Amino acid sequence: MKKILFIGMHRLNRSPSQRYRFEQYLDVLVEKGFKYDISPLISANDDQFLYAQKKIFRKLFILFKSIIVRLRDLLKASQYDYIFIQREAFLTGSSFFERQFSKSRAKVVYDFDDAIWLTDFNQANRKLQWLKNPKKIKRIIECSNLIVAGNEYLAAYARRYNDKVVVLPTTIDTDLYRPVQQPIRTTVCIGWTGSFSTIKHFELALPVLQKLKNEFKGNLIFKVIGDENYSYPPLQLHGVKWDPDREVDELSDIDIGIMPLPDNPWTRGKCGFKALQYMGMGIPAVTSPVGVNNEIIRDGVNGFLAADEDQWFEKLRMLVKSSDLRKQIGMAGRSTVEARYSKKAYTTAFLKLFS
């Protein structure tokens, strides 16, 4: 019986990256006879301090506690056949723990789904940014037995330092994310899902949303899922807290899902997760033509790509005006996810990582 140690930052059902890169496959691993353990660093109690302004001494306590956790993991590393590291094993710029894991008898599988070799940090932790070192990703890749990249852009970077690279897209559980019959209503809801750290991307769409609001008046409403502290009074918009137990219910309120992005090296590494969530639920998606979005979406067929403000306005306007178009695009998006980006479509590929 093969044993796997999953190394990540967060507890179960907390981080979208972990949830869709490995947690949703855990039931399959058990079914196939694997045993696994999960070793997170950040507890529910730590969350309220780690992403808050200041709280420096509490953050340093979390850091020292994390050292103890990872040292314990090192002591038992050779009990496992595989060590699966999702993004990084530790909070700082050190690759010490990954390199030590690679010296154990276990094979190290390293998974990443963002351009994390670039600098992109949380505003609340600006003063601790000196502890980070994106260049450590290169060293982690070099010492791993297998690299799992979320898209080809990320894989191309990994191949500079290791030729054992496979591409496994972020996938959606289509048994969980499925179309919901909407009640008859007169309003259309344009929505976005994300976190406080990516709300800046949503705000790129604000001028267009305001223009649409001016045209459609009270027939158009807006929803942001992820940051309950966010508000934008001109659109009567107040954020909704992300809750894993209510995520599907919250998304089901949305008639049109948006994913605006700037075009830069960081965003080109994104795996299109927001778009895939919308599409999996049969919600028509409008996205910026950045990175993997160009592969996921065929403009006007299973979603829309919008490169500038005029395109954003016209394509959203078409969807707001036509419920038939929303249904047509939404169902085509659902079919795309089922065939190319679903948990079912990639279960075999995920299991091969441990063969």
C-alpha positions in Angstrom: 0.0 0.0 0.0 1.5 3.3 -1.1 1.6 6.2 1.3 1.6 9.9 0.4 2.4 12.9 2.6 0.6 16.1 1.3 2.5 19.3 2.2 0.6 22.6 2.0 0.1 25.8 3.7 -3.5 25.4 4.7 -5.9 23.1 6.4 -8.4 21.0 4.4 -11.1 23.0 2.6 -9.5 26.3 3.2 -7.3 27.1 0.1 -8.8 26.9 -3.4 -5.4 26.0 -4.8 -5.2 22.9 -2.5 -8.8 22.0 -2.9 -8.7 21.7 -6.7 -5.1 20.6 -7.1 -5.2 17.6 -4.8 -7.9 17.6 -2.1 -10.8 16.8 -4.4 -8.9 13.6 -5.5 -8.4 12.3 -2.0 -11.5 10.1 -2.1 -10.2 8.5 -5.3 -6.8 7.8 -3.7 -8.5 5.9 -0.8 -10.7 4.0 -3.3 -7.5 2.9 -5.1 -5.9 1.7 -2.0 -3.5 4.6 -1.1 -3.0 5.9 2.4 -2.2 9.6 2.9 -1.5 12.2 5.6 -1.9 16.0 5.2 0.5 18.4 7.0 -0.8 22.0 6.9 1.0 25.0 8.6 -1.7 27.6 9.1 -4.6 26.9 11.5 -8.0 28.6 11.5 -6.7 30.7 14.5 -3.6 31.7 12.6 -5.6 33.0 9.6 -6.9 36.0 11.5 -3.4 37.2 12.3 -1.4 36.1 9.2 -3.4 38.2 6.8 -4.1 41.1 9.1 -2.2 44.4 9.2 0.6 44.6 11.7 0.5 41.7 14.3 4.2 41.2 13.6 5.0 39.3 16.8 2.0 36.9 16.3 3.2 36.3 12.7 6.7 35.5 14.0 5.1 33.0 16.4 3.4 31.3 13.5 6.7 31.2 11.7 8.5 29.5 14.6 5.6 27.1 15.1 5.8 26.2 11.4 9.4 25.3 11.7 8.5 22.7 14.4 5.8 21.2 12.1 8.1 20.8 9.2 11.0 19.4 11.3 8.5 16.7 12.4 7.6 16.1 8.8 11.3 15.6 7.9 11.7 13.0 10.7 9.0 10.8 9.2 9.6 11.6 5.5 11.1 8.2 4.7 7.9 6.5 5.9 6.2 7.7 2.7 6.5 6.6 -0.9 5.6 10.1 -2.2 5.7 13.6 -0.8 3.4 15.9 -2.7 4.2 19.6 -2.1 1.6 22.1 -3.2 3.3 25.5 -4.1 5.7 25.5 -1.1 6.5 23.7 2.1 7.3 26.8 4.1 6.3 30.5 4.6 9.7 32.1 3.8 12.1 32.2 0.9 13.9 29.2 2.1 13.8 25.9 0.1 15.5 24.0 2.9 12.6 21.7 3.7 11.9 20.8 0.1 15.6 20.0 -0.4 15.6 17.8 2.7 12.5 16.0 1.6 14.3 15.2 -1.7 17.0 13.4 0.2 14.5 11.0 1.9 13.4 7.7 0.3 10.2 9.3 -0.8 9.7 10.7 -4.3 9.0 14.4 -4.3 6.1 15.6 -6.5 6.0 19.4 -6.7 2.7 21.1 -7.8 2.2 24.7 -8.7 -0.6 26.7 -10.3 0.6 30.3 -10.4 3.7 32.1 -11.6 5.1 32.1 -8.1 8.7 32.6 -9.2 7.5 36.2 -9.6 6.9 38.7 -6.9 3.2 39.1 -5.9 2.5 39.7 -2.2 -0.2 40.5 0.2 -0.4 44.2 1.2 -0.9 43.3 4.9 2.6 41.6 4.9 4.6 44.2 3.0 7.0 44.7 6.0 7.7 41.0 6.1 8.3 40.8 2.3 12.1 40.5 3.0 11.4 37.0 4.3 10.2 35.9 0.9 12.3 34.9 -2.1 10.5 33.9 -5.3 13.8 32.5 -6.6 13.4 29.5 -4.3 10.9 28.0 -6.8 13.8 27.3 -9.2 15.6 25.4 -6.4 12.4 23.4 -5.5 11.9 22.4 -9.1 15.5 21.3 -9.5 15.4 19.0 -6.5 12.0 17.4 -7.2 11.4 14.1 -8.9 8.3 15.3 -10.8 6.8 18.7 -11.5 3.1 19.2 -12.0 2.2 22.5 -13.6 -1.3 23.9 -14.0 -0.8 25.1 -17.6 1.8 25.2 -20.4 3.1 28.6 -19.4 4.1 27.3 -16.0 5.4 24.1 -17.5 7.7 26.0 -19.8 9.3 27.8 -16.8 9.7 24.5 -14.9 11.4 22.8 -17.9 14.3 25.3 -17.7 15.4 23.4 -14.5 13.9 19.9 -14.7 12.7 17.8 -17.6 10.3 15.7 -15.5 7.3 18.0 -16.0 3.6 17.2 -16.7 0.7 19.6 -17.2 -2.4 18.9 -15.2 -5.0 21.7 -15.4 -6.9 22.8 -12.4 -10.2 20.8 -12.6 -13.8 21.1 -11.4 -15.9 18.5 -9.8 -18.8 18.5 -12.1 -20.9 16.5 -9.7 -20.7 19.4 -7.3 -20.5 22.3 -9.7 -23.6 21.8 -11.9 -26.3 24.0 -13.4 -29.0 25.2 -11.0 -32.5 26.0 -12.1 -32.9 29.7 -11.5 -36.2 31.1 -10.2 -38.0 33.5 -12.6 -36.9 37.0 -11.8 -36.7 40.4 -13.6 -33.1 41.2 -12.5 -29.8 39.9 -14.0 -26.8 39.4 -11.7 -23.2 39.9 -12.9 -20.9 38.3 -10.4 -17.2 37.7 -9.5 -15.6 35.3 -7.1 -12.1 35.6 -5.6 -10.2 36.8 -2.5 -9.3 40.1 -0.9 -5.9 39.8 -2.7 -7.4 39.7 -6.2 -10.2 42.2 -5.7 -8.0 44.6 -7.6 -8.7 42.6 -10.7 -12.4 42.8 -10.2 -12.1 46.6 -10.0 -10.8 46.7 -13.5 -14.4 46.1 -14.6 -16.0 48.8 -12.5 -16.2 51.5 -15.2 -18.0 49.0 -17.5 -20.3 47.8 -14.8 -21.2 51.4 -13.9 -22.0 52.0 -17.6 -24.2 48.9 -17.7 -25.9 49.9 -14.5 -26.8 53.3 -16.0 -28.4 51.6 -19.0 -30.3 48.8 -17.3 -31.1 50.6 -14.0 -32.7 48.4 -11.4 -32.8 45.4 -13.7 -29.1 44.8 -13.2 -27.5 43.8 -9.9 -23.9 42.8 -8.9 -22.3 40.3 -6.6 -18.8 39.8 -5.2 -18.0 36.5 -3.4 -14.9 36.2 -1.3 -14.3 39.4 0.7 -17.2 40.4 3.1 -15.5 43.7 3.8 -15.6 44.9 0.3 -18.2 47.5 -0.8 -18.7 49.7 -3.7 -21.7 52.0 -3.0 -22.2 53.4 -6.6 -23.3 49.8 -7.6 -24.9 49.1 -4.3 -22.4 46.3 -4.0 -21.4 44.6 -0.7 -19.1 41.6 -0.7 -20.2 38.1 0.5 -17.9 36.0 2.7 -16.5 32.9 1.0 -17.8 29.8 2.7 -16.9 26.4 1.3 -20.3 25.0 2.5 -22.2 27.7 0.6 -19.9 28.3 -2.4 -22.2 26.6 -4.9 -25.3 28.3 -3.5 -23.6 31.7 -3.7 -22.4 31.1 -7.3 -25.9 29.9 -8.3 -27.2 33.5 -7.8 -25.0 34.7 -10.7 -26.3 34.9 -14.2 -23.1 36.1 -15.8 -19.6 35.5 -14.4 -16.7 37.8 -15.0 -12.9 37.4 -14.8 -11.1 40.7 -15.7 -7.3 40.5 -15.6 -4.4 42.8 -16.5 -2.0 41.2 -19.0 1.3 40.7 -17.3 3.8 37.8 -16.5 2.0 37.0 -13.2 -1.6 36.8 -14.7 -0.4 34.8 -17.7 0.3 32.0 -15.2 -3.2 31.9 -13.9 -5.1 28.6 -14.5 -8.5 30.1 -15.4 -10.2 28.8 -12.2 -12.9 31.5 -11.9 -13.9 30.9 -15.5 -14.0 27.2 -15.0 -16.2 27.6 -11.9 -18.7 29.7 -13.8 -18.7 27.4 -16.8 -19.0 24.2 -14.7 -22.3 25.6 -13.3 -23.6 26.6 -16.8 -23.0 30.3 -16.1 -21.7 32.2 -19.1 -18.2 33.6 -18.5 -16.7 36.8 -19.8 -12.9 36.9 -19.3 -9.9 38.9 -20.3 -7.9 37.1 -23.1 -4.9 36.5 -20.9 -2.9 33.3 -20.6 -4.9 30.0 -20.4 -8.2 31.8 -20.8 -7.4 31.8 -24.5 -7.3 28.0 -24.5 -10.4 27.5 -22.3 -12.7 29.9 -24.1 -13.7 30.0 -27.8 -15.0 33.5 -28.1 -18.8 33.6 -28.7 -19.1 29.8 -28.5 -18.5 28.7 -24.9 -17.8 32.1 -23.4 -16.6 35.5 -24.3 -13.2 37.1 -24.4 -13.1 40.9 -23.9 -9.8 42.7 -24.6 -10.8 46.3 -23.9 -13.5 48.4 -22.3 -15.7 48.5 -25.4 -15.6 44.7 -25.8 -16.4 44.2 -22.2 -19.4 46.5 -22.5 -20.8 45.1 -25.7 -20.4 41.4 -24.7 -21.9 41.9 -21.2 -24.7 44.0 -22.7 -25.6 41.1 -25.1 -25.7 38.6 -22.3 -27.8 40.9 -20.0 -30.3 41.5 -22.8 -30.8 37.8 -23.8 -31.6 35.0 -21.5 -31.5 32.6 -24.5 -27.9 33.6 -25.2 -26.9 33.2 -21.5 -28.3 29.7 -21.6 -26.7 28.8 -24.9 -23.2 30.0 -23.9 -23.6 28.6 -20.4 -24.4 25.1 -21.6 -21.5 25.2 -24.1 -19.2 26.2 -21.2 -20.5 23.3 -19.1 -19.8 20.9 -21.9 -16.2 22.2 -22.2 -15.5 21.7 -18.5 -17.0 18.2 -18.6 -14.8 17.2 -21.5 -11.5 19.0 -20.8 -11.4 20.4 -17.2 -13.3 18.1 -15.0 -12.2 15.9 -12.1 -13.6 12.9 -14.0 -11.5 13.7 -17.1 -8.3 14.0 -15.1 -8.6 11.3 -12.4 -6.4 8.8 -14.3 -3.8 11.5 -15.0 -3.7 12.4 -11.3 -3.3 8.8 -10.2 -0.4 8.4 -12.6 1.6 10.9 -10.6 2.0 8.2 -8.0 2.9 5.3 -10.3 
